[in-house]
Amino acid sequence: MRRPTTLSCVSNASTASRPKYHPMGSSADICSYRAIISFAVRTPTYWNSHIEPDAFSNFLASQDSIYTAYDADNWAWQTKAVIDHDIYKQFNGSIETTINAIQAQTLIVVAKQDLIVNPTPALELAEQLDAPTLVFDNTCGHQFFACPSDTLAVVMRNFLEDNPE
């Protein structure tokens, strides 16, 4: 069984624990990527209201402990999947062919202030499908689902009850 690849980015971490090669680049690349992602998952407004400037280094250290719990290879493949995701690709980029291929009732859920995934293409798809949308416009950004709210559960439950097939 393969041992998961982990990487510590805390400045006093042993370089022996850092892999020499990784599909996402060097250990410095991975650490920079983690720092960027740690901030991009929420909006600047969120961070300004939740982290004091003198607590920044503690925040980064806490993020390191979160990320070292995950397999770095899994993280790399998830990132690649997000970058490569394009529902129009299998239809040679044709929006019309894609729209005609979608048979299921569709609910589009996005975060207006998502800094990881641009919500505009999903909203354009929803318009073409005449599909209902749920747009979160809060400071939680990409992690809108983790912010305190029952809205997502209620809307999804109602959508599934109204579209049982």
KARAHU-V355844 format. One line per field, one symbol per residue. phi: phi as a letter, one per 20 degrees, with the letter a starting at -180 (. if undefined). psi: psi as a letter, one per 30 degrees, with the letter a starting at -180 (. if undefined). burial: + if it has 9 or more other ideal C-beta (glycine too) atoms within 8 Angstrom, else -. A space follows every 50 residues. Layout:
phi=???
psi=???
burial=???
//
This chain:
phi=.fegecbedfgeffffeeffcbgeofffffffgffffgeffcegffffed cfgfdgfffgfffgfffffdffffgffffffffefbfegfdlneffffgf eedefcddcbdgdfeecffggffffgffelefccdedceelgegfeffae ggffffgfffffcfe
psi=kkkkklkkgkfgkkfffkkekkfgaleeeeeeeeeeeeefflleeeeeff kkefgeeeeeeeeeeeefflkeeeeeeeeeeeefkjffefghgjeeeeef fjflkkkkklkehkfejkfeeeeeeeeefhkkljjkiagfbfheffkjkf eeeeeeeeeeefif.
burial=---++++++---+----+---+-+--+-+++-+++-+++++++--++--- -----+--+++-++--++-+-+++++--+--+-----+--+-----+++- ------+++++-++-+--+--++-++--+-+-++++-+++++++--+--- -+--++--+------
//
